[in-house]
């Protein structure tokens, strides 16, 4: 048996052991590395636009973002060819390089969503006080609080305020703000305010109180989960650093670059890149905190 076949057999066997253990000890089913998270169906293209809006790229078309990723794929492939001198590892490295902007803006999206999740309970409380105790109208209270909100949310509130000044149509203004924020808490809050503005009623105060309590519990639960994962997330970065460092050292020692150009060397590089990407993705899947789904998109 060749070394490559033995390696493949070992990986398949290890994954089979993982599936058996996870099925017996954790109750997971299926052939995936972790339990499947149910997601609501979204309209075609809507998820991409929401993702970009949550990352602060609401003015960037998905096609333009895809073009940037494509350019990085080409540059990464060229860099990989310069190091390994062969096509297959270069293609793998190019595909890996194309994932960098996605990962970077995913991290930025996560940070922005965490800031919004922490800010919304306080903002809802301010809206409740302004509308119930100080007699502000719902639109006036919304824009007053949004103007004092986190820096990441202010452009969305400014765009919605301009729409309100032009059209004085609160329903249309709410749609603009929801599209800009693309946040489940914002959807629920804005729909509550829209109903109160259009139909009136005296129960807005109690509804906002219940929403504040629910949001505080959600934020605290997510904080606790992230705190428990802090050490694991730090260790996960070594999945990228260590293999890349070893590859660079192999190129600089003796005839390392020539060894990468042999069929066996190319196979080893492809397997190494594939395993690195798989381990990185797998670790991220296991540590993923379920996100709230938008239920009031339109």
C-alpha positions as CSV (number, residue, x, y, z in Angstrom):
1,X,0.0,0.0,0.0
2,X,1.4,3.4,-1.0
3,X,1.8,6.1,1.7
4,X,-0.9,8.3,0.1
5,X,-3.4,5.4,0.1
6,X,-2.5,4.7,3.8
7,X,-3.0,8.4,4.7
8,X,-6.4,8.4,3.0
9,X,-7.5,5.2,4.7
10,X,-6.4,6.6,8.1
11,X,-8.4,9.8,7.5
12,X,-11.5,7.9,6.5
13,X,-11.2,5.6,9.5
14,X,-10.7,8.5,11.9
15,X,-13.8,10.2,10.5
16,X,-15.8,7.0,10.8
17,X,-14.8,6.8,14.5
18,X,-15.9,10.4,15.0
19,X,-19.3,9.6,13.4
20,X,-19.8,6.6,15.6
21,X,-18.8,8.5,18.8
22,X,-20.9,11.6,18.0
23,X,-23.9,9.4,17.3
24,X,-23.6,7.4,20.5
25,X,-22.4,10.1,22.9
26,X,-24.0,13.2,21.5
27,X,-26.9,12.0,19.6
28,X,-25.9,13.6,16.3
29,X,-27.2,12.1,13.1
30,X,-26.1,12.3,9.5
31,X,-22.6,12.2,7.9
32,X,-21.7,15.9,8.6
33,X,-19.0,16.8,11.2
34,X,-21.6,18.5,13.4
35,X,-25.4,18.8,14.0
36,X,-27.3,20.5,11.2
37,X,-28.7,23.9,12.2
38,X,-32.2,24.5,10.8
39,X,-32.4,27.7,8.8
40,X,-35.4,29.5,7.4
41,X,-35.6,29.8,3.6
42,X,-34.7,33.1,2.2
43,X,-35.5,34.6,-1.1
44,X,-32.7,34.2,-3.7
45,X,-30.0,36.9,-3.3
46,X,-31.6,38.2,-0.1
47,X,-29.2,36.4,2.2
48,X,-26.2,37.9,0.4
49,X,-27.6,41.5,0.6
50,X,-28.4,41.0,4.3
51,X,-24.9,39.6,4.9
52,X,-23.2,42.6,3.2
53,X,-25.5,45.1,5.1
54,X,-24.7,43.5,8.4
55,X,-21.0,43.8,7.6
56,X,-21.4,47.5,6.8
57,X,-21.3,47.0,3.1
58,X,-24.9,47.9,2.3
59,X,-23.8,50.1,-0.6
60,X,-21.6,47.4,-2.2
61,X,-23.3,45.3,-4.9
62,X,-22.8,41.6,-4.5
63,X,-21.2,41.5,-8.0
64,X,-18.5,43.9,-6.9
65,X,-17.7,42.0,-3.8
66,X,-17.5,38.8,-5.9
67,X,-15.1,40.6,-8.3
68,X,-12.8,41.4,-5.4
69,X,-12.8,37.8,-4.3
70,X,-12.0,36.6,-7.9
71,X,-9.0,39.0,-8.0
72,X,-7.6,37.6,-4.8
73,X,-8.1,34.0,-6.1
74,X,-5.9,34.9,-9.1
75,X,-3.3,36.6,-7.0
76,X,-3.2,33.7,-4.5
77,X,-2.9,31.2,-7.3
78,X,0.0,33.1,-8.8
79,X,1.7,33.2,-5.4
80,X,1.2,29.5,-5.0
81,X,2.6,28.7,-8.4
82,X,5.7,30.9,-7.6
83,X,6.3,28.9,-4.4
84,X,5.4,25.3,-5.4
85,X,5.9,25.5,-9.2
86,X,2.9,23.4,-10.0
87,X,-0.7,24.1,-11.0
88,X,-2.8,21.9,-8.6
89,X,-1.4,23.4,-5.3
90,X,-1.6,26.9,-6.8
91,X,-5.3,26.4,-7.5
92,X,-5.9,25.2,-4.0
93,X,-4.0,28.1,-2.5
94,X,-5.8,30.6,-4.8
95,X,-9.2,29.3,-3.6
96,X,-8.0,29.6,0.0
97,X,-6.8,33.2,-0.6
98,X,-10.3,34.0,-2.1
99,X,-11.8,33.2,1.3
100,X,-9.8,35.9,3.1
101,X,-12.2,38.8,2.4
102,X,-15.2,36.7,3.2
103,X,-13.6,35.7,6.6
104,X,-12.5,39.3,7.3
105,X,-15.9,40.8,6.7
106,X,-17.6,37.9,8.5
107,X,-15.5,38.9,11.5
108,X,-16.5,42.5,11.0
109,X,-20.2,41.5,10.6
110,X,-19.9,39.5,13.9
111,X,-18.5,42.5,15.7
112,X,-21.2,44.9,14.3
113,X,-24.0,42.5,15.2
114,X,-22.6,42.1,18.8
115,X,-22.5,45.9,19.1
116,X,-26.1,46.2,17.8
117,X,-27.3,43.4,20.1
118,X,-25.9,45.2,23.1
119,X,-27.1,48.6,22.1
120,X,-30.7,47.7,21.2
121,X,-32.0,47.1,24.8
122,X,-30.8,50.6,25.8
123,X,-32.2,52.2,22.7
124,X,-35.6,50.5,23.1
125,X,-35.7,51.8,26.7
126,X,-34.9,55.3,25.5
127,X,-37.7,55.1,22.9
128,X,-40.1,53.9,25.5
129,X,-39.3,56.8,27.8
130,X,-39.5,59.4,25.1
131,X,-42.9,58.1,23.8
132,X,-44.5,57.4,27.1
133,X,-43.1,60.0,29.6
134,X,-42.0,62.9,27.3
135,X,-44.7,62.7,24.7
136,X,-42.5,62.4,21.7
137,X,-44.1,60.9,18.5
138,X,-42.9,57.5,17.5
139,X,-40.8,58.7,14.4
140,X,-39.3,61.6,16.4
141,X,-38.3,59.3,19.3
142,X,-36.8,56.7,16.9
143,X,-34.6,59.2,15.0
144,X,-33.6,61.0,18.2
145,X,-32.4,57.8,19.8
146,X,-30.8,56.5,16.5
147,X,-28.8,59.7,16.2
148,X,-27.2,59.0,19.6
149,X,-26.8,55.3,19.0
150,X,-23.5,53.4,18.2
151,X,-21.4,54.8,15.3
152,X,-22.0,51.6,13.3
153,X,-25.8,52.2,13.3
154,X,-26.0,55.9,12.7
155,X,-25.7,55.9,8.8
156,X,-28.7,53.6,8.6
157,X,-30.7,56.0,10.8
158,X,-29.5,59.0,8.9
159,X,-30.7,57.4,5.6
160,X,-34.1,56.6,7.1
161,X,-34.4,60.1,8.5
162,X,-33.8,61.6,5.1
163,X,-36.5,59.3,3.7
164,X,-38.9,60.5,6.4
165,X,-38.2,64.1,5.7
166,X,-38.8,63.6,2.0
167,X,-41.9,61.3,2.1
168,X,-43.3,61.5,5.7
169,X,-44.3,57.9,5.0
170,X,-43.3,56.0,8.2
171,X,-43.9,52.6,6.6
172,X,-41.6,53.4,3.8
173,X,-39.1,54.8,6.2
174,X,-39.2,51.7,8.3
175,X,-38.4,49.6,5.2
176,X,-35.4,51.7,4.5
177,X,-34.1,51.3,8.0
178,X,-34.8,47.6,8.1
179,X,-32.9,47.1,4.8
180,X,-29.9,49.1,6.1
181,X,-29.7,47.4,9.5
182,X,-30.7,43.8,8.4
183,X,-31.0,42.9,12.1
184,X,-33.7,40.7,13.7
185,X,-34.0,42.9,16.8
186,X,-34.4,46.0,14.7
187,X,-37.1,44.2,12.6
188,X,-39.1,43.4,15.7
189,X,-38.7,46.8,17.3
190,X,-39.5,48.7,14.1
191,X,-42.6,46.6,13.4
192,X,-43.8,47.3,16.9
193,X,-43.3,51.0,16.4
194,X,-44.9,51.0,13.0
195,X,-48.1,49.3,14.4
196,X,-48.2,51.8,17.3
197,X,-47.8,54.7,14.9
198,X,-50.4,53.6,12.4
199,X,-53.0,52.2,14.8
200,X,-52.3,54.0,18.1
201,X,-53.1,52.3,21.4
202,X,-51.8,52.5,25.0
203,X,-50.0,49.2,25.1
204,X,-46.8,50.3,23.4
205,X,-45.1,50.8,26.8
206,X,-45.7,47.3,27.9
207,X,-44.8,45.8,24.6
208,X,-41.4,47.6,24.6
209,X,-40.8,46.5,28.2
210,X,-41.3,42.9,27.2
211,X,-39.0,43.3,24.2
212,X,-36.3,44.9,26.3
213,X,-36.4,42.0,28.8
214,X,-36.2,39.4,26.0
215,X,-33.2,41.2,24.3
216,X,-31.3,41.5,27.6
217,X,-31.6,37.8,28.2
218,X,-30.5,37.0,24.7
219,X,-27.4,39.3,24.9
220,X,-26.4,37.9,28.2
221,X,-26.6,34.3,26.9
222,X,-24.5,35.1,23.9
223,X,-21.9,36.9,26.0
224,X,-21.6,33.8,28.2
225,X,-21.2,31.5,25.2
226,X,-18.5,33.7,23.6
227,X,-16.6,33.9,26.9
228,X,-16.4,30.1,27.2
229,X,-15.1,29.9,23.6
230,X,-12.4,32.6,23.9
231,X,-9.5,30.2,24.5
232,X,-10.6,27.8,21.8
233,X,-10.9,30.6,19.2
234,X,-7.4,31.7,20.0
235,X,-6.1,28.1,19.5
236,X,-8.0,27.8,16.3
237,X,-5.7,30.4,14.6
238,X,-2.8,28.0,14.9
239,X,-4.5,25.7,12.4
240,X,-3.4,28.3,9.8
241,X,-0.1,29.6,11.2
242,X,1.7,26.3,11.9
243,X,1.1,24.6,8.4
244,X,2.0,27.8,6.5
245,X,5.2,28.1,8.6
246,X,6.2,24.5,8.0
247,X,5.6,24.9,4.2
248,X,7.8,28.0,4.1
249,X,10.5,26.2,6.0
250,X,10.3,23.3,3.7
251,X,10.9,25.5,0.6
252,X,13.9,27.2,2.2
253,X,15.7,24.0,3.2
254,X,17.9,22.2,0.6
255,X,15.9,21.2,-2.5
256,X,12.6,21.6,-0.8
257,X,11.0,23.6,-3.7
258,X,12.0,20.8,-6.2
259,X,10.4,18.2,-3.9
260,X,7.1,20.1,-4.0
261,X,7.2,19.8,-7.8
262,X,7.2,16.0,-7.8
263,X,3.9,14.1,-8.0
264,X,4.2,12.9,-4.5
265,X,5.0,16.4,-3.3
266,X,2.1,17.9,-5.1
267,X,-0.3,15.3,-3.6
268,X,1.1,16.1,-0.1
269,X,0.6,19.8,-0.6
270,X,-3.0,19.3,-1.8
271,X,-3.8,17.0,1.1
272,X,-2.2,19.4,3.5
273,X,-4.2,22.4,2.2
274,X,-7.4,20.4,2.1
275,X,-6.9,19.2,5.7
276,X,-6.1,22.7,6.9
277,X,-9.2,24.2,5.3
278,X,-11.3,21.3,6.6
279,X,-10.1,21.6,10.2
280,X,-10.6,25.4,10.1
281,X,-14.1,25.1,8.8
282,X,-14.9,22.2,11.1
283,X,-13.8,24.1,14.2
284,X,-15.8,27.1,13.2
285,X,-18.9,25.0,12.7
286,X,-18.7,23.4,16.1
287,X,-18.2,26.8,17.8
288,X,-20.9,28.6,15.8
289,X,-23.5,30.3,18.0
290,X,-26.9,30.1,16.4
291,X,-28.1,33.4,14.9
292,X,-31.5,34.8,15.0
293,X,-33.4,34.7,11.7
294,X,-35.2,37.7,10.3
295,X,-39.0,37.2,10.4
296,X,-40.1,40.7,9.4
297,X,-38.0,41.4,6.3
298,X,-40.9,43.0,4.4
